[in-house]
């Protein structure tokens, strides 16, 4: 078996694949369309969250999503448009959003999350914590009785998965956040969760991989492939041709665009999320928190604070909707009313595209069409949470080893 691997995609998934493959002695080239200074792996909330064991496709989400579709400021917005790929994705999503499928998908996602949580700590210990990783847990905060009931039920489900939770009253939450006013009914803390600065994580991995001899082929667009029988032999790009012995597709929301060039169809839609990062906040949060009623994520990153959220399925090239970022800001102020931060101007609002599969589980596995193809993508809002485990599993798949966990549920050919 050749020890040469070409990875298409230099986001957090691609770099974690390179990290584990390099440790096993592979000669690696990462082909990336950008320059690794931006992208979804940079501006997200930075959570590593075993608490997020419920896949996106869950009972009730379709009806809720249809209601939210009427408002472009809602947490979940689908831009109405005639697009065959979107229609196929929506139909499959609708079929997957049921209790039976949900309960089938929770265990493998839980296994993947826990594996990744452990491995992320291992990476920190290996390359140094230059990315502000803090292991203090994450709050799920709520303002309404209905949301409280739902979150406490989720905490009971978490206990069945051996995930520790702690339920706090409003006064107890406030005691945990002495520097800011918190207007909530209560919250559930997941101590196992941690958070980091995803941009710093990317930069640290990039530096480590370059020093280890990984070739980063940046600002390079894949235009096609050369194949011989059931083997991909080369990647053709606007910067030349790159020979290929083993191929990993890890191109995020552009995964279907790249895979189509191989004749491989993957159901996946890009879900746009927005964030705003405030530097040197004088009275900052001590704990990251999901503001459940508003679907907003708050992440303290040292002296900085990031607020983000929303899911907007509107294609790869849709414009920024400033009012969606405004809804995030309004949600943050509703929970933390004395947070002394102003709404950011449009040019400082960040956005990125999360790759969404129809059932909320990523694609991790070989594809039967080619003997040397592994697909790693579709991680939705869990890219940072699942990156380390995905990288490890890809290394095991390419090395024809027994995988750390069962990967059947993540098959790229399950639809």
Secondary structure in CASP SS format (residue, H / E / C, confidence):
PFRMAT SS
TARGET T0000
AUTHOR 0000-0000-0000
METHOD secondary structure of the structure
MODEL  1
X C 1.00
X C 1.00
X C 1.00
X E 1.00
X E 1.00
X E 1.00
X E 1.00
X E 1.00
X C 1.00
X C 1.00
X C 1.00
X H 1.00
X H 1.00
X H 1.00
X H 1.00
X H 1.00
X H 1.00
X H 1.00
X H 1.00
X H 1.00
X H 1.00
X H 1.00
X H 1.00
X C 1.00
X C 1.00
X C 1.00
X E 1.00
X E 1.00
X E 1.00
X E 1.00
X E 1.00
X C 1.00
X C 1.00
X C 1.00
X C 1.00
X C 1.00
X C 1.00
X C 1.00
X C 1.00
X H 1.00
X H 1.00
X H 1.00
X H 1.00
X C 1.00
X C 1.00
X C 1.00
X E 1.00
X E 1.00
X C 1.00
X C 1.00
X C 1.00
X C 1.00
X C 1.00
X C 1.00
X C 1.00
X C 1.00
X C 1.00
X C 1.00
X C 1.00
X C 1.00
X H 1.00
X H 1.00
X H 1.00
X H 1.00
X H 1.00
X H 1.00
X H 1.00
X H 1.00
X C 1.00
X C 1.00
X C 1.00
X C 1.00
X C 1.00
X C 1.00
X C 1.00
X E 1.00
X E 1.00
X E 1.00
X C 1.00
X C 1.00
X C 1.00
X C 1.00
X C 1.00
X H 1.00
X H 1.00
X H 1.00
X H 1.00
X H 1.00
X H 1.00
X H 1.00
X H 1.00
X H 1.00
X H 1.00
X H 1.00
X H 1.00
X H 1.00
X C 1.00
X C 1.00
X H 1.00
X H 1.00
X H 1.00
X H 1.00
X H 1.00
X H 1.00
X H 1.00
X H 1.00
X H 1.00
X H 1.00
X H 1.00
X H 1.00
X H 1.00
X H 1.00
X H 1.00
X H 1.00
X H 1.00
X H 1.00
X H 1.00
X H 1.00
X H 1.00
X H 1.00
X H 1.00
X H 1.00
X H 1.00
X H 1.00
X H 1.00
X H 1.00
X H 1.00
X C 1.00
X C 1.00
X C 1.00
X C 1.00
X C 1.00
X C 1.00
X E 1.00
X C 1.00
X C 1.00
X C 1.00
X E 1.00
X E 1.00
X E 1.00
X E 1.00
X E 1.00
X C 1.00
X C 1.00
X H 1.00
X H 1.00
X H 1.00
X H 1.00
X H 1.00
X H 1.00
X H 1.00
X H 1.00
X H 1.00
X H 1.00
X H 1.00
X H 1.00
X H 1.00
X H 1.00
X H 1.00
X H 1.00
X C 1.00
X C 1.00
X C 1.00
X C 1.00
X C 1.00
X E 1.00
X E 1.00
X E 1.00
X E 1.00
X H 1.00
X H 1.00
X H 1.00
X H 1.00
X H 1.00
X H 1.00
X H 1.00
X C 1.00
X C 1.00
X C 1.00
X C 1.00
X C 1.00
X C 1.00
X C 1.00
X C 1.00
X C 1.00
X E 1.00
X E 1.00
X E 1.00
X E 1.00
X E 1.00
X C 1.00
X C 1.00
X C 1.00
X E 1.00
X E 1.00
X C 1.00
X C 1.00
X H 1.00
X H 1.00
X H 1.00
X H 1.00
X H 1.00
X H 1.00
X H 1.00
X H 1.00
X H 1.00
X H 1.00
X H 1.00
X H 1.00
X H 1.00
X H 1.00
X C 1.00
X C 1.00
X C 1.00
X E 1.00
X E 1.00
X E 1.00
X C 1.00
X C 1.00
X C 1.00
X C 1.00
X E 1.00
X E 1.00
X E 1.00
X E 1.00
X E 1.00
X E 1.00
X E 1.00
X C 1.00
X C 1.00
X E 1.00
X E 1.00
X E 1.00
X E 1.00
X E 1.00
X E 1.00
X E 1.00
X C 1.00
X C 1.00
X E 1.00
X E 1.00
X E 1.00
X E 1.00
X C 1.00
X C 1.00
X E 1.00
X E 1.00
X E 1.00
X E 1.00
X C 1.00
X C 1.00
X H 1.00
X H 1.00
X H 1.00
X H 1.00
X H 1.00
X H 1.00
X H 1.00
X H 1.00
X H 1.00
X C 1.00
X C 1.00
X C 1.00
X C 1.00
X C 1.00
X C 1.00
X C 1.00
X C 1.00
X E 1.00
X E 1.00
X E 1.00
X E 1.00
X E 1.00
X E 1.00
X E 1.00
X E 1.00
X E 1.00
X E 1.00
X C 1.00
X C 1.00
X C 1.00
X C 1.00
X C 1.00
X C 1.00
X C 1.00
X C 1.00
X C 1.00
X E 1.00
X E 1.00
X E 1.00
X E 1.00
X C 1.00
X C 1.00
X C 1.00
X C 1.00
X E 1.00
X E 1.00
X E 1.00
X E 1.00
X E 1.00
X E 1.00
X C 1.00
X C 1.00
X E 1.00
X E 1.00
X E 1.00
X E 1.00
X E 1.00
X E 1.00
X E 1.00
X E 1.00
X E 1.00
X E 1.00
X C 1.00
X C 1.00
X C 1.00
X C 1.00
X C 1.00
X C 1.00
X C 1.00
X C 1.00
X H 1.00
X H 1.00
X H 1.00
X H 1.00
X H 1.00
X H 1.00
X H 1.00
X H 1.00
X H 1.00
X H 1.00
X H 1.00
X H 1.00
X H 1.00
X H 1.00
X C 1.00
X C 1.00
X C 1.00
X C 1.00
X C 1.00
X C 1.00
X C 1.00
X C 1.00
X C 1.00
X C 1.00
X H 1.00
X H 1.00
X H 1.00
X C 1.00
X E 1.00
X E 1.00
X E 1.00
X E 1.00
X E 1.00
X E 1.00
X E 1.00
X C 1.00
X C 1.00
X C 1.00
X C 1.00
X C 1.00
X C 1.00
X E 1.00
X E 1.00
X E 1.00
X E 1.00
X C 1.00
X C 1.00
X C 1.00
X C 1.00
X C 1.00
X C 1.00
X E 1.00
X E 1.00
X E 1.00
X E 1.00
X E 1.00
X C 1.00
X C 1.00
X H 1.00
X H 1.00
X H 1.00
X H 1.00
X H 1.00
X H 1.00
X H 1.00
X H 1.00
X H 1.00
X H 1.00
X H 1.00
X H 1.00
X H 1.00
X H 1.00
X H 1.00
X H 1.00
X H 1.00
X H 1.00
X H 1.00
X C 1.00
X C 1.00
X C 1.00
X C 1.00
X C 1.00
X C 1.00
X C 1.00
X C 1.00
X C 1.00
X H 1.00
X H 1.00
X H 1.00
X C 1.00
X C 1.00
X C 1.00
X C 1.00
X C 1.00
END
